[in-house]
């Protein structure tokens, strides 16, 4: 049965279109719909062309240069443009490359999966993969690529013996220069040459796992409350890189094609990944953020993008995670993907017949927030290395991870130089680590729904933006606040709801296990404060003066200047002031 709310929206949109356009409807012969309006012909293309499948999470991006126009089957030819009366206005021999990403249901064992199960709140399941489609003729035709290709695979067997499919449940994309990166979340958590699992010839880790990325894939069982959902494996983060490269066809005409790498896995599934975002800057690189819940996605009753099953409500210890790849490493692949030793070549130089394997992986994921729990408790408590190591020189100067977990606290342990005694609500006594800057890593709050932006800047003075400032915002629960010392008012002064937190750092030097200088909307007292849905807007054309630094609030805009004359602008759903702007600190290199 059609959802009444969605049906009402569709009818409303149809009514609005009827009142605002002089409409002439026709099909284009390729499954698309042509709509003639007073200001020209608008046409729609069915990119996925899978009417029996669940298609979702659509993103679109455009490269900022022209290439010879060519159809999805490689035929070079002009693009025709028509006016509102159907008359040909002009033809163009060039077009800007367009890309769209989405997730879509696929056939498994010759059949499409049953209608995707949807429970109240919007959670969906099925056998879906991550796709990116490219158009080099201004959207007239599209060439699709299945990047995940894992819906038919399984990495987890449920308690009832069922092999759960490698369902892709979220996907995003970013375009910069001649490059595209796609990222997605999948229930399939095997293969993919994860950086944390790569070893040298002596069996030592090539990329040290300081933050506890490695582990066994886990699951959560909703059967008691939601029997139609049942047990669900935790999800993993995957990426694939693409580059648009020139070539020639058999007739000697210039053509372009997108070359994709093999899918690369970043996480293990020991925590449940959700709410992924990615951004890129030409000549600098790409960065992505997501949240990981150690107990699995929390259900809810909200509809739409609200609380529901959207990842807005999380368990304690949910952290925001971050990874990146630099511009110079993005296109490095192994000359022979099957060889024991990887000889790096560029994607343009690659001559293999199979998808190339990346030579330099995405940076092993790091925790940006300090919501994980570091607890002193003897041999029965295994801590991630960041809880007991010296991070004063991170990431440039780091010691090897100790073979055995040391006794804590340690004076040199950045995140456990001291401890405090704490009694849990259940009455258990615990010794909780205190960081060198005085934070107690008690693990009582959770962060969610991160949003990321990148602003390129020139870090070495050669006139090229070879790095970028990360602009990060996220929500975080308040753990019912800390109360007050006044017993008479303590019960009434609980601070509930969420804070909005903001961080800014160089994309290659993330602020790990951190807490921003201040919350944009931290309130206490007898009130709940729910702050949600961070949004960003970049403004171009404004320059900092050569001597200006710090930041300045202008109305609802926050301008931030560094000593290197970089600019960041942010507009969000709350008023800005100079104190808030200071959170958006741009650091000189």
C-alpha positions as CSV (number, residue, x, y, z in Angstrom):
1,X,0.0,0.0,0.0
2,X,1.3,3.5,-0.9
3,X,2.5,5.5,2.1
4,X,-0.3,8.2,2.5
5,X,2.2,10.8,3.5
6,X,4.4,10.2,0.5
7,X,1.3,10.0,-1.8
8,X,0.2,13.4,-0.5
9,X,3.6,14.9,-1.2
10,X,3.6,13.5,-4.7
11,X,0.1,14.9,-5.4
12,X,1.1,18.3,-4.0
13,X,4.2,18.4,-6.2
14,X,2.2,17.4,-9.3
15,X,-0.4,20.2,-8.5
16,X,2.4,22.8,-8.0
17,X,3.9,21.8,-11.3
18,X,0.6,22.1,-13.1
19,X,0.2,25.7,-11.8
20,X,3.7,26.9,-12.5
21,X,4.6,25.4,-15.8
22,X,3.1,25.3,-19.3
23,X,3.6,21.6,-19.5
24,X,4.0,19.4,-22.5
25,X,4.7,15.8,-21.6
26,X,6.4,13.3,-23.8
27,X,8.8,10.3,-23.4
28,X,12.3,10.5,-24.7
29,X,12.5,6.9,-25.9
30,X,15.0,6.0,-23.2
31,X,12.7,5.8,-20.2
32,X,13.0,9.5,-19.5
33,X,10.3,12.1,-19.2
34,X,10.6,15.4,-21.1
35,X,8.8,18.4,-19.6
36,X,8.3,21.5,-21.7
37,X,8.2,24.7,-19.7
38,X,8.1,28.4,-20.5
39,X,11.8,28.7,-20.0
40,X,12.8,25.6,-22.0
41,X,12.6,21.8,-22.1
42,X,13.4,20.0,-19.0
43,X,14.1,16.3,-19.3
44,X,14.6,13.6,-16.7
45,X,16.6,10.5,-17.2
46,X,16.1,7.2,-15.4
47,X,19.7,6.6,-14.4
48,X,19.3,3.3,-12.5
49,X,16.6,1.7,-14.7
50,X,15.7,-0.8,-12.0
51,X,11.9,-0.4,-11.4
52,X,11.7,-3.6,-9.3
53,X,14.5,-2.6,-6.9
54,X,15.0,-0.2,-4.0
55,X,17.0,2.8,-5.1
56,X,18.1,5.4,-2.6
57,X,20.8,7.8,-1.3
58,X,21.3,9.7,-4.6
59,X,24.1,12.3,-4.8
60,X,25.3,14.3,-7.9
61,X,28.5,16.1,-8.7
62,X,30.1,17.9,-11.7
63,X,33.7,18.3,-12.8
64,X,34.6,21.9,-13.5
65,X,36.0,21.4,-17.0
66,X,34.8,20.4,-20.5
67,X,35.4,17.2,-22.4
68,X,34.3,16.2,-25.9
69,X,30.6,15.1,-25.6
70,X,30.1,11.4,-25.9
71,X,27.3,9.0,-25.2
72,X,27.4,6.2,-22.6
73,X,28.5,3.7,-25.3
74,X,31.5,5.9,-26.3
75,X,30.1,7.5,-29.5
76,X,31.4,11.0,-29.8
77,X,28.8,13.5,-30.9
78,X,27.1,16.8,-30.2
79,X,24.5,17.5,-27.5
80,X,21.2,19.1,-28.6
81,X,19.4,21.7,-26.6
82,X,15.7,22.6,-27.1
83,X,13.5,25.5,-26.1
84,X,10.1,25.6,-24.6
85,X,8.4,25.3,-28.0
86,X,10.4,22.2,-28.8
87,X,12.6,24.0,-31.4
88,X,16.3,23.3,-31.5
89,X,18.2,26.2,-29.9
90,X,21.8,25.0,-30.2
91,X,24.2,22.1,-30.3
92,X,27.4,21.7,-28.3
93,X,30.4,19.5,-28.9
94,X,31.6,19.6,-25.3
95,X,30.1,18.9,-21.9
96,X,31.1,18.9,-18.3
97,X,31.4,15.4,-16.7
98,X,28.5,14.6,-14.4
99,X,28.5,11.9,-11.7
100,X,25.7,10.5,-9.6
101,X,26.0,7.9,-6.8
102,X,23.2,5.8,-5.3
103,X,22.5,2.4,-3.8
104,X,20.3,0.0,-5.6
105,X,18.8,-3.5,-5.3
106,X,20.5,-6.2,-7.4
107,X,19.6,-9.7,-8.4
108,X,21.0,-12.5,-6.3
109,X,20.8,-16.0,-7.7
110,X,18.9,-14.7,-10.7
111,X,16.2,-13.0,-8.6
112,X,15.6,-9.6,-7.1
113,X,15.4,-9.6,-3.4
114,X,11.8,-9.4,-1.9
115,X,10.4,-5.9,-1.4
116,X,12.8,-4.3,1.1
117,X,11.5,-4.6,4.6
118,X,10.6,-1.2,6.2
119,X,9.6,-0.8,9.8
120,X,8.2,2.3,11.4
121,X,11.0,4.9,11.5
122,X,12.4,4.1,8.1
123,X,15.0,1.4,8.5
124,X,15.4,-0.7,5.3
125,X,17.0,-4.1,4.4
126,X,17.7,-6.0,1.2
127,X,20.4,-7.0,-1.2
128,X,21.7,-3.7,-2.5
129,X,25.0,-2.5,-3.9
130,X,26.7,0.9,-4.3
131,X,26.7,2.4,-7.8
132,X,28.1,5.5,-9.5
133,X,26.9,6.6,-13.0
134,X,28.7,9.0,-15.3
135,X,27.4,11.2,-18.1
136,X,29.6,13.0,-20.6
137,X,26.7,14.4,-22.7
138,X,25.1,16.7,-20.2
139,X,22.9,14.0,-18.6
140,X,21.5,12.6,-21.9
141,X,23.0,9.1,-21.3
142,X,24.6,7.5,-18.3
143,X,27.2,4.7,-17.8
144,X,26.7,2.8,-14.6
145,X,29.3,1.0,-12.4
146,X,28.7,-1.3,-9.5
147,X,31.5,-0.4,-7.1
148,X,30.6,-2.6,-4.1
149,X,29.4,-5.8,-5.9
150,X,28.9,-7.5,-2.5
151,X,25.2,-8.0,-2.2
152,X,25.6,-11.6,-3.2
153,X,28.4,-12.2,-0.6
154,X,28.2,-12.7,3.2
155,X,30.7,-12.2,6.0
156,X,28.3,-13.0,8.9
157,X,26.2,-15.9,9.9
158,X,23.2,-15.2,12.1
159,X,22.4,-17.2,15.2
160,X,19.7,-19.0,13.3
161,X,22.3,-20.2,10.7
162,X,21.3,-17.7,7.9
163,X,24.2,-16.2,6.0
164,X,23.3,-12.5,6.0
165,X,23.8,-10.7,2.6
166,X,26.3,-8.0,2.0
167,X,23.7,-5.3,1.9
168,X,24.8,-1.7,1.2
169,X,22.6,0.6,3.3
170,X,24.1,4.0,2.7
171,X,26.4,5.7,0.2
172,X,27.9,9.1,-0.6
173,X,30.2,10.6,-3.2
174,X,32.5,13.6,-3.7
175,X,34.1,15.1,-6.9
176,X,37.3,17.2,-7.0
177,X,39.4,18.0,-10.1
178,X,39.3,15.0,-12.4
179,X,38.7,12.6,-9.5
180,X,35.8,11.0,-7.8
181,X,35.6,9.1,-4.5
182,X,32.6,7.0,-3.5
183,X,32.1,5.8,0.1
184,X,29.4,3.4,1.4
185,X,28.3,1.4,4.4
186,X,27.9,-2.4,3.9
187,X,27.0,-5.4,6.0
188,X,29.8,-7.2,4.2
189,X,33.1,-6.9,6.2
190,X,35.6,-9.2,4.5
191,X,38.3,-8.5,1.9
192,X,39.0,-5.0,0.7
193,X,42.7,-5.0,1.8
194,X,41.9,-3.0,5.0
195,X,45.0,-0.9,6.1
196,X,44.8,-2.1,9.7
197,X,45.2,-5.8,8.5
198,X,48.2,-5.2,6.2
199,X,51.5,-6.8,7.3
200,X,55.1,-6.6,6.2
201,X,57.4,-9.6,5.4
202,X,58.1,-10.0,9.1
203,X,54.4,-10.1,10.0
204,X,54.4,-6.6,11.6
205,X,51.6,-4.2,11.0
206,X,52.4,-1.6,8.3
207,X,49.8,0.8,9.6
208,X,49.6,0.7,13.4
209,X,46.1,0.4,14.8
210,X,46.3,2.9,17.7
211,X,42.5,3.4,17.9
212,X,41.1,-0.1,18.0
213,X,39.8,-0.4,14.4
214,X,40.5,-4.1,14.1
215,X,38.2,-6.7,15.5
216,X,35.5,-9.3,14.7
217,X,32.3,-8.3,13.1
218,X,29.4,-8.1,15.6
219,X,25.7,-7.9,15.4
220,X,22.6,-6.6,17.3
221,X,19.4,-8.6,17.8
222,X,16.2,-6.6,17.7
223,X,13.9,-9.6,17.9
224,X,12.5,-8.9,21.3
225,X,11.1,-5.5,20.3
226,X,11.1,-5.7,16.5
227,X,10.7,-9.4,15.4
228,X,10.4,-8.3,11.8
229,X,13.9,-6.9,11.9
230,X,15.6,-9.7,13.9
231,X,19.4,-9.9,14.1
232,X,21.4,-7.5,12.0
233,X,25.2,-7.6,11.5
234,X,27.2,-4.4,12.1
235,X,28.2,-2.4,9.0
236,X,31.6,-1.5,7.6
237,X,33.0,1.5,5.8
238,X,34.2,1.1,2.2
239,X,35.5,3.4,-0.5
240,X,36.5,3.3,-4.2
241,X,38.4,5.9,-6.2
242,X,37.9,6.9,-9.8
243,X,39.8,9.2,-12.2
244,X,38.6,10.5,-15.5
245,X,41.3,9.8,-18.1
246,X,41.7,10.8,-21.8
247,X,42.1,8.4,-24.6
248,X,41.2,7.8,-28.3
249,X,38.7,5.6,-30.0
250,X,39.2,3.4,-33.0
251,X,38.6,6.4,-35.3
252,X,41.3,8.5,-33.5
253,X,38.8,10.8,-31.8
254,X,39.4,12.1,-28.3
255,X,37.3,10.3,-25.7
256,X,37.3,10.1,-21.9
257,X,36.6,7.2,-19.6
258,X,36.4,6.7,-15.8
259,X,38.8,4.2,-14.3
260,X,37.8,2.8,-10.9
261,X,39.9,1.1,-8.3
262,X,38.9,-2.0,-6.4
263,X,36.8,-1.4,-3.4
264,X,38.8,-0.7,-0.2
265,X,37.5,-1.5,3.3
266,X,38.4,0.8,6.2
267,X,36.7,-0.8,9.2
268,X,36.1,-4.2,10.7
269,X,32.5,-4.2,11.9
270,X,33.4,-4.4,15.6
271,X,31.2,-1.3,15.9
272,X,28.2,-0.3,13.8
273,X,29.1,2.4,11.2
274,X,26.5,5.0,10.3
275,X,26.0,8.5,8.8
276,X,28.9,8.7,6.5
277,X,30.0,11.9,4.7
278,X,32.8,12.7,2.3
279,X,34.4,15.9,0.9
280,X,37.2,16.7,-1.5
281,X,39.4,19.6,-2.6
282,X,41.3,19.7,-5.9
283,X,45.1,19.2,-5.4
284,X,44.6,18.5,-1.7
285,X,42.7,15.3,-1.3
286,X,39.6,13.7,0.1
287,X,38.3,13.2,3.7
288,X,35.4,11.3,5.2
289,X,33.7,11.1,8.6
290,X,31.2,8.7,10.1
291,X,29.9,7.6,13.5
292,X,30.4,4.1,15.1
293,X,28.2,2.8,17.8
294,X,29.7,-0.1,19.9
295,X,26.2,-1.5,20.6
296,X,24.6,-1.1,17.2
297,X,22.1,1.3,15.7
298,X,19.4,2.3,18.2
299,X,15.8,1.9,17.0
300,X,13.1,4.5,17.4
301,X,9.6,5.5,16.4
302,X,10.2,8.7,14.6
303,X,9.4,9.1,10.9
304,X,11.5,10.7,8.2
305,X,15.0,12.0,8.9
306,X,14.3,12.5,12.6
307,X,15.1,10.2,15.6
308,X,13.7,7.0,14.2
309,X,16.4,4.6,12.9
310,X,18.4,7.4,11.4
311,X,21.4,7.3,13.7
312,X,20.3,10.4,15.5
313,X,19.9,8.6,18.8
314,X,23.0,6.6,19.8
315,X,24.4,4.6,22.6
316,X,27.1,5.9,25.0
317,X,30.7,5.6,23.7
318,X,29.6,6.3,20.1
319,X,32.5,8.2,18.5
320,X,33.0,10.2,15.3
321,X,35.7,8.7,13.1
322,X,37.9,10.2,10.3
323,X,40.0,9.1,7.4
324,X,41.6,10.8,4.4
325,X,43.8,10.3,1.3
326,X,46.1,12.9,-0.1
327,X,46.0,14.1,-3.7
328,X,49.4,12.6,-4.6
329,X,48.4,9.2,-3.2
330,X,44.9,9.1,-4.6
331,X,45.9,7.7,-8.0
332,X,48.7,5.4,-6.9
333,X,47.8,1.7,-7.7
334,X,49.7,-1.5,-8.0
335,X,51.1,-2.3,-11.4
336,X,50.1,-6.0,-10.9
337,X,47.2,-6.5,-8.4
338,X,48.0,-10.2,-8.1
339,X,51.8,-9.7,-7.3
340,X,53.1,-10.2,-3.8
341,X,54.9,-6.9,-4.0
342,X,53.1,-3.8,-5.0
343,X,54.9,-1.6,-7.5
344,X,53.2,1.7,-7.6
345,X,52.1,3.3,-10.8
346,X,49.5,6.0,-11.5
347,X,46.0,5.1,-12.7
348,X,47.0,6.7,-16.1
349,X,49.9,4.3,-16.3
350,X,48.0,1.2,-15.3
351,X,47.8,-1.4,-18.1
352,X,46.1,-4.3,-16.3
353,X,42.9,-6.0,-17.4
354,X,41.3,-6.1,-14.0
355,X,40.3,-3.3,-11.6
356,X,43.5,-1.9,-10.1
357,X,44.3,-2.2,-6.4
358,X,45.2,0.9,-4.5
359,X,48.9,1.2,-3.6
360,X,48.4,3.7,-0.8
361,X,45.3,3.0,1.3
362,X,43.1,5.5,3.0
363,X,44.5,6.6,6.3
364,X,43.7,4.1,9.0
365,X,40.7,5.5,10.8
366,X,41.1,7.7,13.8
367,X,38.8,8.7,16.6
368,X,38.0,12.4,16.6
369,X,35.9,12.4,19.8
370,X,36.7,11.3,23.3
371,X,33.6,9.2,24.0
372,X,35.3,5.9,24.3
373,X,36.0,4.6,27.8
374,X,39.5,4.2,29.1
375,X,39.3,2.2,32.3
376,X,42.0,0.8,34.7
377,X,41.1,-2.7,35.6
378,X,43.8,-5.3,35.2
379,X,44.2,-8.2,32.8
380,X,40.4,-8.7,32.1
381,X,40.1,-5.2,30.4
382,X,41.7,-4.9,27.0
383,X,42.1,-1.3,26.0
384,X,42.9,0.2,22.6
385,X,46.5,1.5,22.5
386,X,45.5,5.2,22.5
387,X,44.5,4.7,26.2
388,X,48.0,3.9,27.3
389,X,50.4,5.5,24.7
390,X,52.3,8.8,24.4
391,X,50.6,10.8,21.7
392,X,52.5,14.1,22.2
393,X,54.3,13.6,18.9
394,X,51.3,12.2,16.9
395,X,51.3,11.5,14.0
396,X,54.9,12.2,13.1
397,X,56.7,10.7,16.1
398,X,55.2,7.6,17.6
399,X,56.6,4.6,19.4
400,X,55.7,1.0,18.5
401,X,52.5,-0.3,20.1
402,X,53.6,-2.3,23.2
403,X,53.3,-6.1,22.9
404,X,51.7,-6.1,26.4
405,X,49.3,-3.6,27.8
406,X,51.1,-1.7,30.6
407,X,49.8,-0.9,34.0
408,X,48.0,2.4,34.3
409,X,48.1,5.2,34.9
410,X,51.4,6.3,33.3
411,X,52.8,9.8,33.4
412,X,53.6,9.7,29.7
413,X,50.2,8.3,28.7
414,X,48.4,11.2,27.0
415,X,45.0,9.8,27.7
416,X,45.6,8.0,31.0
417,X,48.1,9.9,33.1
418,X,45.9,9.8,36.2
419,X,42.6,8.3,37.3
420,X,39.5,8.9,39.4
421,X,37.3,6.5,41.3
422,X,33.7,6.3,40.0
423,X,30.7,4.2,41.0
424,X,28.4,3.2,38.2
425,X,24.6,3.5,38.5
426,X,24.6,-0.2,39.2
427,X,27.0,0.3,42.2
428,X,30.2,-1.1,40.7
429,X,33.4,0.7,41.6
430,X,35.7,1.6,38.6
431,X,38.9,3.5,38.1
432,X,38.5,5.8,35.1
433,X,41.4,7.3,33.2
434,X,42.1,11.1,33.3
435,X,43.9,12.7,30.3
436,X,46.8,15.0,30.7
437,X,44.6,18.0,30.1
438,X,42.1,16.9,32.8
439,X,39.3,15.1,30.9
440,X,37.7,12.0,32.4
441,X,37.2,9.3,29.7
442,X,34.2,7.8,31.3
443,X,32.3,6.9,28.2
444,X,28.9,8.3,29.1
445,X,28.0,10.3,25.9
446,X,27.6,9.6,22.3
447,X,28.2,11.7,19.1
448,X,26.2,11.5,16.0
449,X,25.3,12.8,12.5
450,X,28.7,14.4,11.6
451,X,28.9,16.9,8.7
452,X,32.2,17.7,7.0
453,X,33.5,20.5,4.8
454,X,36.9,21.1,3.3
455,X,38.5,24.5,2.4
456,X,41.7,24.3,0.5
457,X,44.7,26.4,1.4
458,X,48.3,26.8,0.2
459,X,50.6,25.3,2.9
460,X,54.0,25.7,1.2
461,X,53.6,29.0,-0.7
462,X,53.7,27.6,-4.2
463,X,50.3,29.0,-5.2
464,X,48.6,25.7,-5.1
465,X,46.0,24.6,-2.5
466,X,47.8,21.5,-1.4
467,X,46.1,21.0,1.9
468,X,42.7,21.8,3.3
469,X,41.1,22.9,6.6
470,X,38.5,20.4,7.8
471,X,35.3,22.0,9.0
472,X,33.5,19.5,11.2
473,X,30.2,19.6,13.1
474,X,28.3,17.0,15.0
475,X,25.8,16.4,17.7
476,X,26.6,14.9,21.1
477,X,24.4,13.8,24.0
478,X,24.9,15.5,27.4
479,X,24.6,12.4,29.7
480,X,22.1,14.3,31.8
481,X,24.7,16.9,32.7
482,X,26.8,17.1,35.8
483,X,24.3,18.7,38.1
484,X,25.4,21.1,40.8
485,X,26.9,21.0,44.3
486,X,23.7,22.4,45.8
487,X,21.7,19.4,47.0
488,X,18.4,21.4,46.9
489,X,18.7,22.3,43.3
490,X,20.7,19.4,41.9
491,X,17.7,17.3,40.9
492,X,16.2,20.3,39.0
493,X,19.4,21.4,37.3
494,X,19.9,18.5,35.0
495,X,21.0,19.4,31.5
496,X,19.5,17.1,29.0
497,X,19.4,16.9,25.2
498,X,22.3,17.5,22.9
499,X,25.1,19.9,22.2
500,X,26.4,20.9,18.8
501,X,30.2,20.6,18.6
502,X,32.5,22.1,16.0
503,X,36.1,21.3,15.2
504,X,38.6,22.6,12.6
505,X,42.0,21.1,11.8
506,X,44.4,20.5,8.9
507,X,43.1,17.5,7.0
508,X,46.4,15.7,7.3
509,X,46.8,16.4,11.1
510,X,43.4,15.6,12.7
511,X,42.6,16.5,16.3
512,X,42.3,13.0,17.8
513,X,40.4,12.0,20.9
514,X,39.5,15.7,21.3
515,X,36.9,18.0,22.5
516,X,36.4,21.4,20.9
517,X,37.1,24.5,22.8
518,X,33.4,25.1,23.5
519,X,29.9,24.0,22.5
520,X,28.0,26.3,20.3
521,X,24.8,25.7,22.3
522,X,25.7,24.4,25.7
523,X,23.0,25.3,28.2
524,X,22.4,24.1,31.7
525,X,19.6,24.6,34.2
526,X,16.0,23.4,34.3
527,X,15.6,22.9,30.6
528,X,16.2,20.5,27.8
529,X,18.2,21.6,24.9
530,X,18.0,19.6,21.7
531,X,20.3,20.8,18.9
532,X,20.3,18.9,15.7
533,X,21.2,18.8,12.0
534,X,24.3,20.7,11.3
535,X,24.5,22.5,7.9
536,X,27.3,24.4,6.1
537,X,27.4,27.0,3.4
538,X,30.7,28.2,1.8
539,X,30.9,31.7,0.4
540,X,33.4,32.5,-2.3
541,X,35.0,35.8,-3.3
542,X,35.9,37.1,0.2
543,X,39.5,37.4,1.1
544,X,41.3,38.0,4.4
545,X,43.7,40.9,4.6
546,X,47.4,39.9,4.7
547,X,47.6,40.9,8.4
548,X,44.3,39.5,9.5
549,X,44.1,36.4,11.7
550,X,41.6,34.9,14.1
551,X,37.9,35.2,13.2
552,X,35.1,37.7,12.9
553,X,31.3,37.3,13.1
554,X,29.3,39.1,10.5
555,X,25.6,38.7,11.1
556,X,24.9,35.0,10.7
557,X,28.2,34.3,9.0
558,X,31.4,33.3,10.7
559,X,34.6,34.4,8.9
560,X,37.8,32.8,10.0
561,X,41.3,33.9,8.7
562,X,44.6,32.2,9.2
563,X,48.1,33.7,8.9
564,X,48.2,32.1,5.5
565,X,45.3,34.1,4.3
566,X,42.8,31.2,4.2
567,X,39.1,31.7,4.6
568,X,36.4,29.6,6.0
569,X,32.7,30.6,6.2
570,X,30.0,28.8,7.9
571,X,26.3,29.5,8.2
572,X,24.2,27.3,10.5
573,X,20.8,27.2,12.0
574,X,21.8,29.3,15.0
575,X,23.1,32.9,15.4
576,X,26.8,33.4,15.2
577,X,28.9,35.6,17.5
578,X,32.7,36.2,17.8
579,X,33.0,33.8,20.7
580,X,31.5,31.0,18.6
581,X,33.8,31.9,15.7
582,X,36.8,31.3,17.8
583,X,35.9,27.6,17.7
584,X,36.6,27.7,14.0
585,X,40.3,28.2,14.5
586,X,42.4,28.0,11.4
587,X,45.9,26.9,12.3
588,X,49.0,28.1,10.6
589,X,51.2,25.3,9.3
